[in-house]
Amino acid sequence: MKVAVHEVHPWEKRLEVEVPAEVVEKELDKAYRELAKRVQIPGFRKGKVPRPLLERYYRGSVEDEVLQRLIPDLYQQALETEGIQAVTEGKVEDIALEKKKALRFTASVEVLPPIEITTYQDWEFTEQVVRITEADVEKALAALQKEHSQWEAEEETATVAEGHYVILDYETSVDEVPLEDGRQENVSVEVGSGTTLPEFEAQLIGGKKGEVRDITVSFPPDHADKRLAGKEVRFRVTIKEIKRRVLPEITDEFARSIGAGETVAELREKLRQELEARVEQEARRQVKDALVTRLLEANPFAVPPALVNRRLQAILQ
């Protein structure tokens, strides 16, 4: 097999492949012998139909079958022979098959481009490591405390305030018309967390258990739900329950319960070590990012469109 490689782009090659006639003839002969076992032509027993007669009736389909079987293998052999790292399956074209002549075809394929690093030896980068303070440890301890907190029901007379966890039902309407799917039950909202619409959360403040109140929210013109985009939307809310967050005490028992040591001192030390490891890792990541960015700027190369599209599809997914 002969292979000629032409560079179309740094990221694309075109292969011109020529396969000796005897290779193709061997496969054709095998295909005709298999065909003779299956077909029945008047005047001939199965398996005894001469090839010229088979060619007369079945040449096109037999050649198509042989090419479909041969070309993928030949194409792969050509890539391996030439040491080409393909990033796409390749596009085979211009297939030329004539009796007792070499099979010829071309294939276009996107490849990994050559990347030559020409400069980097004198570069210097500074690793900026943040020093962990007692305030950082206290902040991490507070976050850990919040993570292991529990919600307890407030007293019947309590009113909703920022930080409360509210369980509610609501019905949604636009221009006084209820939405078909606008009723929701047992919705949980942590007031002030920003996990739902800020306007919605703010208008819950002051509400009491069992109270029904109307909350109006202005939706932006570019909102994903076209029924709500640019509209004043009313939520008729029924407050079913108000809960408060109860934080655990930071004690030796708490440290043991979360597997962070035997004492509060050991817990604090573990948090400090975790914070230090985290900032060191972040410092290394920033240096690496700076190095890669500078390498790309100093040593540009062409990127195969197939890899760009593949990455785009992954982001979309």
Buried (B, 14 or more C-beta within 10 A) or exposed (E): EEBEBEEEEBBBBBBBBBBEBEBBBEBBEEBBEEBBEEBEBEEBEEEEBEBEBBBEEBEEEBBEBBBEEBBEEBBEBBBEBEEBEBBBEBEBEEEEBEEEEBBBBBBBBBBBBEEEEEEEEEEEEEEEEEEBEEEBBEEBBEEBBEEEEEBEEBEEEBBBBEEBBBBBBBBBBBEEEEBEEBEEEEBEBBBBEEEBBEBBBBBBBEBBBEBEBEBEBEBEEEEEEEBBEEBEBBBBBBBBBBBBEEEBEBEBEBBBEEEBBEBBEBBBBBBBEBBBEEBEEEBEEBBEEBEEEBBEEEEEEEBBBBBEEEEEEEEEE
